[in-house]
Amino acid sequence: MIDGKETLEGSSDAAFRGDSTLHNPEDLLLASLSTCHMLWYLHVCADAGIIVTAYEDHASGTMEELPDGGRFTEVVLHPKVTITDATRLTEANELHAKAHKNCFIANSCNFPVRHEPSCMAAE
């Protein structure tokens, strides 16, 4: 529990006899990496004067089971971003590298965290 925050109901993954309707640690790790990247990305875009109107991500992870547990071997973030200025699409995509470099969570992992972004301009 974290003081002052809502309690999250958790379980192990369904593959390990858990409840698939509840959060599991693996989901939460992906969510943490995705959220940290998003917040840094929005920050660096704001600093650059790029206006982001939409952001979504479908993070995925690869794990391996070991005799005494398991581990992540890689996480890939798939941020899909919409900005207001079509002339800055290349720059907006490049800023993901800066966001990644600053992400506390990604910097704490002992496995690669990659990003495969796509960016489009609002219509």
C-alpha positions in Angstrom: 0.0 0.0 0.0 1.1 3.6 -0.7 -0.1 6.1 1.9 -2.7 8.5 0.5 -3.2 6.6 -2.7 -6.0 4.3 -3.9 -5.4 0.6 -3.3 -4.9 -1.5 -6.4 -6.3 -5.0 -6.4 -3.6 -7.3 -7.7 -3.1 -11.0 -8.6 -0.7 -13.1 -10.4 -1.1 -13.6 -14.1 -3.8 -16.1 -15.2 -1.1 -18.4 -16.5 0.0 -18.8 -12.8 -3.5 -19.4 -11.5 -4.2 -15.7 -11.0 -7.3 -13.6 -11.6 -7.1 -12.2 -15.1 -9.5 -9.3 -14.2 -6.9 -7.9 -11.7 -3.6 -6.1 -12.2 -0.5 -8.3 -12.1 3.1 -7.2 -11.5 4.0 -7.7 -15.1 1.2 -5.4 -16.3 2.2 -2.8 -13.7 5.8 -2.8 -14.9 4.7 -2.3 -18.5 2.3 0.5 -17.3 5.1 2.1 -15.3 7.5 2.1 -18.2 4.9 3.4 -20.6 3.7 6.2 -18.2 7.2 7.3 -17.4 8.1 7.6 -21.1 4.8 9.4 -21.8 5.4 12.0 -19.1 9.0 12.7 -20.1 7.9 12.9 -23.8 5.1 15.4 -23.0 7.7 17.4 -21.0 10.3 17.5 -23.8 7.6 18.3 -26.4 6.4 21.2 -24.2 10.0 22.5 -23.9 10.4 22.3 -27.7 7.0 24.1 -28.3 5.4 21.0 -29.9 1.7 20.7 -29.0 0.6 17.1 -28.4 -3.1 16.6 -28.7 -3.3 12.8 -28.3 -1.0 10.1 -26.9 -1.6 6.4 -26.6 0.7 3.4 -26.1 0.4 -0.3 -26.4 3.5 -1.5 -24.6 4.6 -5.1 -24.9 7.1 -7.2 -23.1 9.0 -10.5 -23.7 9.6 -12.7 -20.7 11.4 -16.0 -20.2 10.7 -18.5 -17.6 13.6 -19.9 -15.7 13.9 -22.8 -13.3 13.7 -20.5 -10.3 11.3 -17.8 -11.6 11.5 -15.6 -14.7 12.5 -12.3 -16.1 11.7 -9.7 -18.7 14.2 -9.8 -21.6 12.8 -6.8 -23.5 10.0 -4.2 -23.4 8.9 -2.3 -26.5 6.8 0.8 -26.2 4.6 1.7 -29.2 3.6 5.4 -28.6 1.2 6.8 -31.1 1.2 10.6 -30.9 -0.8 13.3 -32.5 0.6 16.8 -32.7 -0.8 20.1 -34.2 2.0 21.0 -36.6 2.7 18.7 -39.5 6.0 20.4 -40.2 7.4 19.1 -36.9 6.6 15.4 -37.3 10.2 14.3 -37.7 11.3 16.4 -34.7 8.4 15.0 -32.6 9.5 11.4 -33.4 13.1 12.2 -32.6 12.1 13.5 -29.1 11.2 10.0 -28.0 15.0 9.3 -27.7 15.4 12.2 -25.3 12.3 11.1 -23.3 13.8 7.6 -23.1 17.1 8.9 -21.9 15.4 10.7 -19.1 13.0 8.0 -18.0 13.9 6.9 -14.4 12.1 3.6 -14.8 13.7 2.6 -18.0 17.1 3.6 -16.6 16.5 1.2 -13.7 15.8 -1.9 -15.8 18.4 -4.6 -16.5 16.8 -5.4 -19.9 16.4 -3.3 -23.1 13.4 -0.9 -23.3 12.9 0.1 -26.9 10.4 2.5 -28.4 8.8 2.3 -31.9 6.9 5.6 -32.1 4.5 6.9 -34.8 3.5 10.5 -35.0 0.8 12.2 -37.1 -0.6 15.6 -37.4 -4.1 16.5 -36.2 -6.6 17.0 -39.0 
